[in-house]
Amino acid sequence: MTRMITIGAAQLGPIARNESREEVVDRLLALLRRGAEFGCELVVFPELALTTFFPRWYLDEGGPTGIGGDTTELDSYYEIEMPNPATKPLFDEAKRLAVGFCLGYAELTPDGHRYNTYMLVDRAGDIVGKYRKVHIPGHENYEPWRQFQHLERRYFEESPDGFSVFPAFGGIVGMAICNDRRWPETYRVMGLQGAEMILIGYNTPLNYAPDPSQNPLQSFHNQLVMQAGAYQNGTWVVGVAKGGIEEGVESLAQSVIIAPSGQIVAQATSIGDELISVACDLDMCDRYKKTLFDFDRYRRPEMYHLITSTDGPQALVDGHEIVFGEDDDVAAGTALADPTGVHGIEITTPTDDSRDDSHEDHADATPEGSTP
Ligand code: CDT
């Protein structure tokens, strides 16, 4: 018997800065109901699906030391409990329709922590689990050179929890949020826990200020990372956008459902509210998990220790860090083949202080003192 689940990707168009929670929840309810009509058991909404993408504005008065001063508007974008009066109708409707959902929102915990959170709710309207974003992109402080800010690193803490999976909807479900999808570790950590469906919400501006040469590649990179993540881990991937022009900022739409083969099997055609759905065969995962990507048989974890022992970038030869000297046009391959210190290469013993955190590859495009 095959394990089939019909999943809906509920893409959202823009959410205005002054749009109320009730107005947004009405839009989510319409998509949930459309999902029910399509036979969905699970409907996946995007990252920060209850509000505008507020990290595009500098909204507090705290300065470089962190959030402070008047935080009234900033705080208005976070949920302090879930469900709450504005979102309760979504939980009630999920139960009535027997359609679960996955929802992205900004979470403010009772002890004052701020997270970019995803929540999985089952067909009875009960919370199955939460995921807090691991890879937080953008910058911490106001950067006047940008057309718009990307202050996620100011307004969200990095998850202290990491990537979990949940037995739900007849399979193993994992969650990730936006920038997480660009990192192979995201999928692999969940793949190692047997993930069969990875749900990913995103808000991706088409204008990447630190390196505009990447702008025309946004769609390609979006598909590249999610298709690779699906294939290399034998899992379904559901990528759901908040797209369109929101408060003057254009974001990528192109929500997709990707099979464990890496093939895109459905894609949104609009840049607004739209539901796409696919009947997903969870047993298809095993075709990859038990053959090419039979982790138990073929993985070599002892060869991968650098992945967890460093956060990079480092070029190491026999445990020694290579520091490029003045004659820096030496290819990295030559450096590795010739660890004797010739060609302007000096070999040092790594220390915490010797780590290169300057992100020199962005130096031309990004004004001094700023971060991607
Ligand atoms: N929301 C989110 O994570 N967006 C990032 C863009 C970062 S640009 C500073 C993404 O990876 O799509």
Residues whose N, C-alpha, C, O or C-beta is under 5 A from the ligand:
A	BS01	CDT	P137 G138 H150 C178 N179 N203 T204 P372
